[in-house]
Amino acid sequence: METSYGKIVAQSLWMMWENIFDVVTRFRSESIWRFGVCKLVIRRHYGKRIRCYDGQQIESGDWIGELHLDNQQVIELSRTVGPDRAGIMTARMLRRDMKQISYTMQTSPELAKVKALTGITLLHRGIIHGLGFEQHPIKSRWAKGFMKVYLRFLLRILHPEGKQRMKQAGEKLEPRMLIISQEGLFERFPEKDKDKNLRVIYT
């Protein structure tokens, strides 16, 4: 499926906004690490205590790693190989990146303090498969409403079939917080389980 000119323009404008947001993110985080198709933003958790299903607790002030997909890479991959194959390839790259994140957290003093990885997504069913993430509801009505509008708009802009996806399953697409504790991550991806060829960038 070819990407329309209008969508290409919209995607380009969105990526300009993401570049600006990346600059802002640097001021609210301690550091940003890049693992393949993932960006890991290291910051403190501020808010209510998060209780993980494995018994671990994330308190206000604890260090967490926010996971973000590199949308520029996802867009380029989708244009090159098509949306279906791009989805499969992205899932494989995400699993590879999780292995490297786990390895780096177990060997790097800078990341050893991170108690959990978190993320917010609409496509949680495909994202968490086989990666060990827990699903938690977003309790704040304001935050849930904002993320719902934001992520649905992002899906329409970035996904080649985003408009059709919204029509078919729009009401079912609810934002969820994904989380995996440090202990859960290490158990799922032990230190020996890494990709030696993956380049890690620290900023």
MIDOSE-1310 file (N, C-alpha, C; in nm, 2 decimals, decimal comma, always signed):
residues 203
mets	+0,08/-0,12/+0,00/+0,00/+0,00/+0,00/+0,09/+0,12/+0,00; +0,07/+0,21/-0,10/+0,14/+0,34/-0,10/+0,09/+0,44/-0,01; +0,18/+0,51/+0,05/+0,14/+0,62/+0,14/+0,11/+0,74/+0,07; -0,01/+0,80/+0,10/-0,06/+0,92/+0,02/+0,03/+1,04/+0,05
ygki	+0,03/+1,13/-0,04/+0,11/+1,25/-0,02/+0,07/+1,33/+0,10; -0,06/+1,34/+0,13/-0,11/+1,41/+0,24/-0,05/+1,35/+0,37; -0,05/+1,21/+0,38/+0,00/+1,14/+0,50/+0,15/+1,16/+0,51; +0,22/+1,16/+0,40/+0,36/+1,19/+0,41/+0,39/+1,32/+0,47
vaqs	+0,32/+1,43/+0,42/+0,33/+1,56/+0,48/+0,30/+1,56/+0,63; +0,19/+1,50/+0,66/+0,15/+1,49/+0,81/+0,25/+1,43/+0,89; +0,31/+1,32/+0,84/+0,41/+1,24/+0,91/+0,54/+1,33/+0,93; +0,57/+1,40/+0,82/+0,69/+1,49/+0,83/+0,68/+1,60/+0,93
lwmm	+0,56/+1,66/+0,94/+0,53/+1,76/+1,04/+0,53/+1,71/+1,18; +0,48/+1,58/+1,19/+0,48/+1,52/+1,32/+0,62/+1,49/+1,37; +0,70/+1,45/+1,28/+0,84/+1,42/+1,32/+0,91/+1,55/+1,36; +0,88/+1,66/+1,30/+0,94/+1,79/+1,34/+0,90/+1,82/+1,48
weni	+0,77/+1,79/+1,51/+0,72/+1,81/+1,65/+0,79/+1,72/+1,75; +0,81/+1,59/+1,71/+0,88/+1,49/+1,79/+1,03/+1,54/+1,82; +1,09/+1,60/+1,72/+1,23/+1,64/+1,74/+1,23/+1,76/+1,85; +1,13/+1,84/+1,84/+1,12/+1,95/+1,94/+1,09/+1,89/+2,08
fdvv	+1,00/+1,79/+2,08/+0,97/+1,72/+2,21/+1,09/+1,65/+2,27; +1,18/+1,60/+2,18/+1,30/+1,53/+2,23/+1,39/+1,63/+2,31; +1,39/+1,75/+2,26/+1,48/+1,85/+2,32/+1,42/+1,89/+2,46; +1,28/+1,90/+2,47/+1,22/+1,92/+2,59/+1,24/+1,81/+2,69
trfr	+1,24/+1,69/+2,64/+1,25/+1,57/+2,72/+1,39/+1,56/+2,79; +1,49/+1,62/+2,73/+1,62/+1,62/+2,79/+1,62/+1,70/+2,92; +1,53/+1,80/+2,93/+1,53/+1,88/+3,05/+1,45/+1,82/+3,16; +1,37/+1,72/+3,13/+1,29/+1,65/+3,24/+1,34/+1,51/+3,27
sesi	+1,46/+1,48/+3,22/+1,51/+1,34/+3,24/+1,66/+1,36/+3,27; +1,71/+1,25/+3,33/+1,85/+1,25/+3,36/+1,94/+1,21/+3,24; +1,89/+1,12/+3,16/+1,96/+1,08/+3,04/+1,86/+1,01/+2,94; +1,90/+0,99/+2,82/+1,83/+0,92/+2,72/+1,92/+0,82/+2,65
wrfg	+1,88/+0,70/+2,64/+1,95/+0,59/+2,58/+1,88/+0,54/+2,46; +1,95/+0,51/+2,36/+1,89/+0,46/+2,23/+1,93/+0,31/+2,21; +1,83/+0,23/+2,20/+1,86/+0,09/+2,17/+1,78/+0,05/+2,04; +1,85/+0,05/+1,93/+1,78/+0,01/+1,81/+1,65/+0,10/+1,78
vckl	+1,54/+0,03/+1,79/+1,41/+0,10/+1,76/+1,35/+0,16/+1,88; +1,42/+0,15/+2,00/+1,37/+0,20/+2,13/+1,45/+0,32/+2,18; +1,38/+0,41/+2,24/+1,44/+0,52/+2,32/+1,40/+0,50/+2,46; +1,50/+0,50/+2,55/+1,48/+0,48/+2,70/+1,51/+0,61/+2,77
virr	+1,40/+0,67/+2,83/+1,42/+0,80/+2,90/+1,43/+0,77/+3,05; +1,54/+0,81/+3,11/+1,56/+0,78/+3,25/+1,51/+0,90/+3,33; +1,42/+0,88/+3,42/+1,37/+0,99/+3,50/+1,31/+0,93/+3,63; +1,28/+1,02/+3,72/+1,21/+0,98/+3,85/+1,06/+0,97/+3,83
hygk	+1,01/+0,87/+3,90/+0,86/+0,85/+3,90/+0,80/+0,95/+4,01; +0,71/+1,03/+3,97/+0,63/+1,12/+4,06/+0,49/+1,09/+4,05; +0,43/+1,05/+4,16/+0,29/+1,01/+4,15/+0,26/+0,90/+4,26; +0,15/+0,84/+4,24/+0,11/+0,73/+4,33/+0,20/+0,61/+4,32
rirc	+0,20/+0,53/+4,43/+0,28/+0,40/+4,43/+0,22/+0,31/+4,32; +0,31/+0,24/+4,25/+0,27/+0,14/+4,15/+0,30/+0,00/+4,21; +0,20/-0,08/+4,22/+0,23/-0,22/+4,27/+0,23/-0,31/+4,15; +0,35/-0,37/+4,13/+0,36/-0,47/+4,02/+0,30/-0,60/+4,06
ydgq	+0,26/-0,68/+3,97/+0,20/-0,81/+4,00/+0,30/-0,91/+4,06; +0,43/-0,88/+4,04/+0,53/-0,97/+4,10/+0,57/-0,93/+4,24; +0,49/-0,83/+4,30/+0,52/-0,79/+4,43/+0,61/-0,67/+4,45; +0,68/-0,63/+4,34/+0,76/-0,51/+4,35/+0,68/-0,39/+4,35
qies	+0,73/-0,28/+4,42/+0,66/-0,16/+4,43/+0,75/-0,04/+4,38; +0,69/+0,05/+4,30/+0,75/+0,17/+4,25/+0,70/+0,29/+4,33; +0,79/+0,35/+4,41/+0,75/+0,46/+4,50/+0,78/+0,59/+4,43; +0,71/+0,70/+4,47/+0,74/+0,83/+4,42/+0,89/+0,86/+4,45
gdwi	+0,96/+0,91/+4,35/+1,10/+0,94/+4,37/+1,19/+0,83/+4,31; +1,14/+0,71/+4,29/+1,22/+0,60/+4,23/+1,25/+0,63/+4,09; +1,37/+0,57/+4,04/+1,41/+0,59/+3,91/+1,34/+0,49/+3,82; +1,28/+0,53/+3,70/+1,22/+0,44/+3,61/+1,27/+0,48/+3,47
gelh	+1,25/+0,38/+3,38/+1,29/+0,40/+3,24/+1,16/+0,41/+3,15; +1,14/+0,52/+3,09/+1,02/+0,53/+3,00/+1,06/+0,48/+2,86; +0,99/+0,38/+2,81/+1,02/+0,33/+2,67/+0,93/+0,40/+2,57; +1,00/+0,44/+2,46/+0,94/+0,51/+2,35/+0,99/+0,44/+2,22
ldnq	+0,90/+0,41/+2,13/+0,94/+0,36/+2,00/+0,99/+0,48/+1,92; +1,10/+0,46/+1,84/+1,15/+0,56/+1,75/+1,06/+0,56/+1,62; +0,96/+0,65/+1,62/+0,86/+0,66/+1,52/+0,92/+0,68/+1,38; +1,04/+0,75/+1,37/+1,10/+0,77/+1,24/+1,14/+0,64/+1,18
qvie	+1,20/+0,55/+1,26/+1,24/+0,42/+1,20/+1,12/+0,34/+1,16; +1,01/+0,35/+1,24/+0,89/+0,27/+1,21/+0,83/+0,32/+1,08; +0,82/+0,45/+1,06/+0,77/+0,51/+0,94/+0,85/+0,46/+0,82; +0,98/+0,48/+0,83/+1,07/+0,44/+0,71/+1,06/+0,29/+0,68
lsrt	+1,05/+0,21/+0,78/+1,03/+0,06/+0,76/+0,90/+0,03/+0,70; +0,80/+0,10/+0,74/+0,66/+0,08/+0,68/+0,66/+0,12/+0,54; +0,72/+0,22/+0,50/+0,73/+0,27/+0,36/+0,81/+0,17/+0,27; +0,91/+0,11/+0,34/+1,00/+0,02/+0,26/+0,94/-0,12/+0,24
vgpd	+0,89/-0,18/+0,34/+0,84/-0,32/+0,33/+0,69/-0,34/+0,34; +0,62/-0,23/+0,37/+0,47/-0,24/+0,38/+0,43/-0,26/+0,53; +0,31/-0,22/+0,57/+0,27/-0,22/+0,71/+0,27/-0,35/+0,78; +0,23/-0,46/+0,70/+0,22/-0,59/+0,77/+0,36/-0,64/+0,81
ragi	+0,45/-0,64/+0,71/+0,58/-0,69/+0,74/+0,65/-0,60/+0,84; +0,63/-0,47/+0,83/+0,69/-0,37/+0,92/+0,65/-0,40/+1,06; +0,52/-0,44/+1,08/+0,48/-0,47/+1,22/+0,55/-0,59/+1,27; +0,57/-0,69/+1,19/+0,64/-0,81/+1,24/+0,78/-0,78/+1,27
mtar	+0,85/-0,70/+1,18/+0,99/-0,67/+1,20/+1,01/-0,58/+1,32; +0,91/-0,49/+1,34/+0,92/-0,40/+1,46/+0,91/-0,48/+1,59; +0,82/-0,58/+1,59/+0,81/-0,67/+1,71/+0,94/-0,74/+1,74; +1,00/-0,79/+1,63/+1,13/-0,87/+1,65/+1,24/-0,77/+1,70
mlrr	+1,24/-0,65/+1,64/+1,35/-0,56/+1,68/+1,32/-0,52/+1,83; +1,20/-0,50/+1,87/+1,16/-0,46/+2,01/+1,21/-0,57/+2,10; +1,19/-0,70/+2,07/+1,24/-0,81/+2,15/+1,39/-0,80/+2,16; +1,46/-0,78/+2,05/+1,61/-0,77/+2,05/+1,65/-0,66/+2,14
dmkq	+1,58/-0,54/+2,13/+1,62/-0,43/+2,21/+1,60/-0,45/+2,36; +1,49/-0,52/+2,39/+1,46/-0,55/+2,53/+1,57/-0,64/+2,59; +1,63/-0,73/+2,52/+1,74/-0,81/+2,56/+1,86/-0,72/+2,59; +1,89/-0,62/+2,50/+2,00/-0,54/+2,52/+1,98/-0,44/+2,64
isyt	+1,86/-0,39/+2,66/+1,83/-0,30/+2,77/+1,85/-0,38/+2,90; +1,80/-0,50/+2,91/+1,82/-0,58/+3,03/+1,97/-0,60/+3,06; +2,04/-0,64/+2,95/+2,19/-0,66/+2,97/+2,26/-0,53/+3,02; +2,22/-0,42/+2,96/+2,28/-0,29/+3,00/+2,25/-0,25/+3,14
mqts	+2,12/-0,28/+3,18/+2,08/-0,25/+3,32/+2,15/-0,34/+3,42; +2,19/-0,46/+3,38/+2,26/-0,55/+3,47/+2,42/-0,52/+3,47; +2,47/-0,45/+3,38/+2,61/-0,43/+3,37/+2,65/-0,28/+3,38; +2,56/-0,19/+3,37/+2,59/-0,04/+3,37/+2,55/+0,02/+3,50
pela	+2,64/+0,08/+3,58/+2,61/+0,15/+3,70/+2,51/+0,26/+3,68; +2,51/+0,32/+3,56/+2,41/+0,43/+3,53/+2,27/+0,39/+3,53; +2,25/+0,26/+3,49/+2,11/+0,21/+3,48/+2,07/+0,11/+3,59; +2,17/+0,08/+3,67/+2,14/-0,02/+3,78/+2,03/+0,03/+3,87
kvka	+2,01/+0,16/+3,88/+1,92/+0,22/+3,98/+1,77/+0,22/+3,93; +1,75/+0,19/+3,80/+1,62/+0,19/+3,74/+1,54/+0,07/+3,79; +1,43/+0,10/+3,86/+1,35/-0,01/+3,92/+1,25/-0,07/+3,83; +1,21/+0,00/+3,72/+1,11/-0,06/+3,63/+1,12/+0,01/+3,50
ltgi	+1,07/-0,06/+3,39/+1,04/+0,00/+3,26/+0,89/+0,03/+3,25; +0,86/+0,14/+3,19/+0,72/+0,17/+3,17/+0,69/+0,23/+3,03; +0,57/+0,22/+2,99/+0,53/+0,28/+2,86/+0,38/+0,29/+2,86; +0,33/+0,37/+2,77/+0,18/+0,38/+2,75/+0,16/+0,36/+2,60
tllh	+0,06/+0,27/+2,57/+0,03/+0,24/+2,43/-0,12/+0,20/+2,41; -0,16/+0,21/+2,29/-0,30/+0,16/+2,25/-0,29/+0,02/+2,21; -0,18/-0,02/+2,14/-0,16/-0,15/+2,08/-0,09/-0,24/+2,18; -0,15/-0,25/+2,30/-0,08/-0,33/+2,41/-0,09/-0,48/+2,38
rgii	-0,19/-0,53/+2,31/-0,20/-0,67/+2,29/-0,08/-0,72/+2,21; -0,04/-0,65/+2,11/+0,07/-0,70/+2,03/+0,20/-0,66/+2,09; +0,21/-0,55/+2,16/+0,34/-0,51/+2,22/+0,39/-0,60/+2,33; +0,30/-0,64/+2,42/+0,34/-0,71/+2,54/+0,36/-0,86/+2,52
hglg	+0,32/-0,91/+2,40/+0,33/-1,06/+2,38/+0,47/-1,11/+2,39; +0,50/-1,19/+2,49/+0,63/-1,25/+2,50/+0,73/-1,17/+2,56; +0,70/-1,04/+2,61/+0,80/-0,95/+2,66/+0,79/-0,94/+2,81; +0,69/-0,99/+2,87/+0,68/-0,99/+3,02/+0,62/-0,87/+3,08
feqh	+0,56/-0,77/+3,00/+0,50/-0,65/+3,05/+0,37/-0,68/+3,12; +0,34/-0,61/+3,22/+0,21/-0,61/+3,29/+0,13/-0,50/+3,23; -0,01/-0,52/+3,23/-0,10/-0,41/+3,19/-0,16/-0,35/+3,31; -0,15/-0,22/+3,32/-0,22/-0,15/+3,43/-0,31/-0,04/+3,38
piks	-0,43/-0,02/+3,43/-0,52/+0,08/+3,39/-0,46/+0,22/+3,42; -0,49/+0,32/+3,34/-0,45/+0,46/+3,38/-0,56/+0,51/+3,47; -0,53/+0,54/+3,59/-0,64/+0,57/+3,69/-0,69/+0,72/+3,68; -0,60/+0,81/+3,64/-0,64/+0,95/+3,63/-0,73/+0,97/+3,51
rwak	-0,85/+1,02/+3,53/-0,94/+1,04/+3,42/-0,89/+1,14/+3,32; -0,82/+1,24/+3,37/-0,77/+1,34/+3,28/-0,65/+1,29/+3,19; -0,56/+1,21/+3,26/-0,45/+1,15/+3,19/-0,50/+1,05/+3,09; -0,59/+0,97/+3,12/-0,65/+0,87/+3,03/-0,71/+0,93/+2,91
gfmk	-0,79/+1,04/+2,93/-0,85/+1,11/+2,82/-0,76/+1,17/+2,73; -0,65/+1,23/+2,79/-0,55/+1,30/+2,70/-0,48/+1,20/+2,62; -0,43/+1,09/+2,69/-0,35/+0,99/+2,62/-0,44/+0,92/+2,51; -0,56/+0,90/+2,53/-0,65/+0,84/+2,44/-0,66/+0,92/+2,31
vylr	-0,68/+1,05/+2,32/-0,69/+1,14/+2,21/-0,55/+1,15/+2,14; -0,45/+1,16/+2,22/-0,31/+1,17/+2,16/-0,27/+1,05/+2,08; -0,29/+0,93/+2,15/-0,24/+0,81/+2,08/-0,32/+0,77/+1,96; -0,45/+0,80/+1,97/-0,54/+0,77/+1,85/-0,50/+0,86/+1,73
fllr	-0,47/+0,99/+1,76/-0,42/+1,08/+1,66/-0,29/+1,03/+1,60; -0,20/+0,98/+1,69/-0,07/+0,93/+1,65/-0,09/+0,81/+1,56; -0,18/+0,72/+1,59/-0,21/+0,60/+1,51/-0,26/+0,64/+1,37; -0,34/+0,74/+1,36/-0,40/+0,78/+1,23/-0,29/+0,84/+1,14
ilhp	-0,20/+0,91/+1,21/-0,09/+0,98/+1,13/+0,02/+0,88/+1,09; +0,07/+0,80/+1,18/+0,18/+0,72/+1,15/+0,16/+0,58/+1,09; +0,04/+0,52/+1,12/+0,01/+0,39/+1,07/-0,05/+0,40/+0,93; +0,01/+0,32/+0,83/-0,05/+0,33/+0,70/-0,20/+0,31/+0,69
egkq	-0,25/+0,22/+0,78/-0,39/+0,19/+0,78/-0,46/+0,24/+0,90; -0,40/+0,35/+0,96/-0,45/+0,40/+1,08/-0,60/+0,44/+1,08; -0,64/+0,50/+0,97/-0,78/+0,55/+0,96/-0,87/+0,43/+0,96; -0,84/+0,32/+0,88/-0,92/+0,20/+0,88/-0,92/+0,13/+1,01
rmkq	-0,81/+0,13/+1,08/-0,79/+0,07/+1,21/-0,88/+0,14/+1,31; -0,89/+0,27/+1,30/-0,98/+0,34/+1,40/-1,12/+0,31/+1,37; -1,16/+0,30/+1,24/-1,30/+0,27/+1,21/-1,34/+0,13/+1,26; -1,25/+0,04/+1,25/-1,28/-0,10/+1,28/-1,28/-0,13/+1,43
agek	-1,19/-0,07/+1,50/-1,17/-0,10/+1,64/-1,15/+0,02/+1,73; -1,20/+0,13/+1,69/-1,18/+0,26/+1,76/-1,22/+0,25/+1,90; -1,33/+0,20/+1,93/-1,38/+0,20/+2,07/-1,30/+0,10/+2,16; -1,24/+0,00/+2,10/-1,17/-0,10/+2,18/-1,03/-0,05/+2,20
lepr	-0,98/+0,05/+2,14/-0,84/+0,10/+2,15/-0,84/+0,19/+2,27; -0,80/+0,14/+2,39/-0,79/+0,21/+2,51/-0,65/+0,21/+2,56; -0,60/+0,33/+2,60/-0,46/+0,34/+2,65/-0,44/+0,25/+2,77; -0,32/+0,19/+2,78/-0,29/+0,11/+2,90/-0,14/+0,15/+2,93
mlii	-0,11/+0,14/+3,06/+0,02/+0,16/+3,10/+0,09/+0,02/+3,11; +0,20/+0,00/+3,05/+0,28/-0,12/+3,05/+0,39/-0,10/+3,15; +0,42/-0,20/+3,23/+0,53/-0,20/+3,32/+0,59/-0,33/+3,34; +0,72/-0,33/+3,36/+0,79/-0,45/+3,40/+0,90/-0,41/+3,50
sqeg	+0,90/-0,48/+3,62/+1,00/-0,44/+3,72/+1,14/-0,49/+3,68; +1,23/-0,43/+3,75/+1,37/-0,47/+3,72/+1,39/-0,62/+3,73; +1,34/-0,68/+3,84/+1,35/-0,82/+3,87/+1,28/-0,90/+3,76; +1,16/-0,86/+3,71/+1,09/-0,93/+3,61/+1,17/-0,92/+3,48
lfer	+1,23/-0,81/+3,45/+1,31/-0,79/+3,33/+1,43/-0,88/+3,32; +1,50/-0,89/+3,44/+1,62/-0,97/+3,45/+1,59/-1,12/+3,44; +1,47/-1,16/+3,49/+1,43/-1,30/+3,48/+1,39/-1,33/+3,34; +1,33/-1,24/+3,27/+1,28/-1,27/+3,14/+1,40/-1,27/+3,04
fpek	+1,49/-1,17/+3,06/+1,61/-1,16/+2,97/+1,74/-1,16/+3,06; +1,80/-1,27/+3,08/+1,92/-1,28/+3,17/+2,04/-1,21/+3,10; +2,14/-1,19/+3,18/+2,26/-1,11/+3,13/+2,32/-1,17/+3,00; +2,32/-1,30/+2,99/+2,39/-1,37/+2,88/+2,31/-1,35/+2,75
dkdk	+2,18/-1,31/+2,76/+2,09/-1,31/+2,65/+2,09/-1,17/+2,59; +2,19/-1,14/+2,50/+2,21/-1,01/+2,45/+2,25/-1,02/+2,30; +2,24/-0,90/+2,23/+2,28/-0,89/+2,09/+2,41/-0,81/+2,09; +2,52/-0,88/+2,05/+2,65/-0,81/+2,05/+2,66/-0,71/+1,94
nlrv	+2,57/-0,72/+1,84/+2,58/-0,63/+1,72/+2,50/-0,50/+1,74; +2,42/-0,49/+1,84/+2,33/-0,38/+1,86/+2,41/-0,26/+1,91; +2,40/-0,15/+1,85/+2,47/-0,03/+1,89/+2,38/+0,05/+1,99; +2,44/+0,08/+2,11/+2,37/+0,15/+2,21/+2,42/+0,30/+2,22
iyt	+2,33/+0,39/+2,21/+2,37/+0,54/+2,21/+2,32/+0,60/+2,34; +2,41/+0,67/+2,41/+2,38/+0,74/+2,54/+2,38/+0,89/+2,51; +2,28/+0,96/+2,55/+2,28/+1,10/+2,53/+2,24/+1,17/+2,66
